[in-house]
Amino acid sequence: MIVLTSNGLSSDRLMTEMRKHITTGKAALVVTADNVYKEKNYHVERLTQELEALGLSVDCFDFDNQTPAELMKYDVVEMIGGNPYYLLDSIRKNGFTNVLADFAKSKVIIGCSAGALVLTPSLDLIDLYSPEMNIVGLEDLSACCLTDIRVLPHYSKFLNRYDHFEEKCALYEQENACSVTRLNDGEGVLINDTDVTIVR
C-alpha cells in the first residue's frame, strides 16, 4: 500500500482511514530527505506521535547509512519531507529502489511531501518550481514510479508563494497529458492495489 501525503497523517480523516490498514507493528521513519538535520528535523516528533497513535513502535531510519535488508524488517515506512532530489539520489545510490517496490506490495509506505514525490513517476513538476533544490545534480528526474498518480503537496500554502503556481501545474498537465492531484496539508491519496482513495 502506498500513501501520498502533503505533511504526514496530520488530520483526523487520514488517521481514521489508516486505522483500517494498520493496527500494530514496527515503523521506520526515514529522515534522509532532510540532509541537514536528519532525525533532528522539526517534524520528526509529530510524525513519530502519529505513527505511535496507530499502535506502531517507531525507529528513525536513514538511507544514507543503513541497508535495504534492515528496512525489510519493518511493517511500515514513512519518508519525511525535505529535498526530493537528495532523497531520490540516496535511494538510487544505496540500492533502495527495488526494496521500496517490494515493500509497497505487501506492506505500507507513507510519503510526506518530498517523500511522496519520489514515489511518483517523476520530479519534473517540482523542477518547474524549485530547480535550485537539485543540489546533487540529478539529470534523470524519473522517480521510483511506484504509482502513476502525480501529486503537488502544500498546494494552498504555496499558491501565493510562487508566481503562476497553478498556471504552471495546469500547463504541466496539458503538456504531459496527465492529471496532478493537488494536496493541501492534512490530505492524502491511499493506493491499495487498484483501489485509490483521496482523503480531503
Secondary structure, 3 states (H helix, E strand, C coil): CEEEECCCCCCHHHHHHHCCCCCCEEEEEECCCCCCCHHHCCCHHHHHHHHHCCCEEEEEECCCCCCHHHHCCCCEEEECCCCHHHHHHHHHHCCCHHHHHHHHHHCEEEEECHHHHCCCCECHHHHHHCHHHCCCCCCCCECCCCCCCEEECCHHHHCCCCCCHHHHHHHHHHHHCCCEEECCCCCEEEEECCEEEEEC
